């Protein structure tokens, strides 16, 4: 395997430009003052479909042959990539089928179908890849991995490019970690342009894959999947994503569901931003001092998504 390059990420930006929003960097002065840092949020919850996921999906579909696009694609996702791929497929004229867990958030299933994709509910996390691969073989579809694919990683790297354009020299960037696609892309872009910035990955304690993979030096599956941050509940870390994390990420830390809830509510109350649990994980790590951040440092937290089911929100509140 080889690492993606800055050229790959810059090319991805050319591919997605005009198809997606360039999301804003928002100041969070009150929360920053609370923590003694200059705090900013990269608001990917304002991206089309409510998360960063279409960036990688569009870049991947663009890389396929005309024949592959004509035949259609299949993937698997708990929700945000499903909607992201469905949106990408809809604007590029590609038929998409996404295998989702039976317990997937209803709103995410509905969004996937609203963009025109077929959402097939099947089993739990570990069952999704085998079913998707089965459909790929049976129906001659191209399998699109939701995170462990260089083209997808390059697409997510555009988040890092945008951060550095708006915040030229951040001291820390906190990034939520599921399968690792987002942090792999962001870390690559940022470290190649501004190596001094520290990249911190944040996983929920109920879905630990990347930290485990770093410890074992190979892509590992989670020993358990039990977290309110369903967007971070990928059943395993990717081989490609692990390689990028090993090269470019400074540290991966863990946060509990209670810590995520507290961070999420603070962002809503003080920042007026409707962030989902997965999107609040990075701020949760900063809030609970999982990393020593010197006073006065400039910190960017990536709010990766804002898709939360009403019932889950009620339970959290």
Steps between C-alpha positions, in 0.01 A plus 500: 500500500611855439404823669293753313674823398421867526437493124236231555320721752526812285363305204212381718420859580475579129264205463264604781505876440157618393337179623536560875512782751826648622412478867586783740738525791304641793647665808397355836625777727291419808598133501859591415518744791369225728795283396763773461549445126412665171229256391355460153256251349523365146128474434463192280148460640410771245622285211246354258336193661604633843852355512840501326433166330404617147854634451652154477198348327505748212875463456470120491213493250686745279794256485289209369483401136191588299411130496525470879285809549243362258481169689460669838667480840442336836627594845423459869447763770329571829369823354711799405695335218176346377349846453829638369534231236130524414538873440818455297336231290192712441693796359726275292230278356616180671275235653597432863410227748606535862484223759411646840462334842146416604537737796616793284364842595165536324574852386823386333322217321230741383761750377681229304179398327400861440817551294390211279717215627383155605548455875505132596470435874698192598635369830759684708837660429696182432237380250516801270819435302416136412153602381634792296762277338234240423287763325803630310565153358138415428408831335840594349521812718819682597563483873571843648661487843368770734843585640781260408562623146769745378250697291266535797789602725613760246145639495492537878840666483329804350374575852864544604575731207208724594599511866850624417367762259286647778734429794856509358684366806278307742678341794257208534226344288265253669333253262237232575604146400274223374666288234760771457417653162453854628807516718717329235412769245511797734828394659665444162400841366594685816831327574622544141424873512556586868690221680503680836125461546416213734224270374298326772263216416205434731317168532209405727581244770214287365655464153878483528669396175770747401672513838496119510637489144782739588592284799508181290642661182223347291138585419281363777129450559328657800457265793159655565271751330293682758497879467255784441741621231363271228702684234820383675382140545678354197567133583868522406781737406618503141843389376541815291372725777727340760804556278418871471427531873833335585683749280319822579293489821662604827267323741169314522301540823174359634184670628201347674139540391434721802789726397365514144153592630636782712703636207204474266270688736759773559543548125124527464451733797800730453574460131141465374612214275291186458781245506460123514689292762768394250560861404546603864766238580797722416380779726426242771870408507602865527237570765613210719873575458592169336795684347716769658421812298702803614305814592451740212543236229281507189283189483269384222239233572343337197122476547465214255121477484162618620269207432325386814174314542229673707463200729874484567507874566213464747687223681817710519316806625 
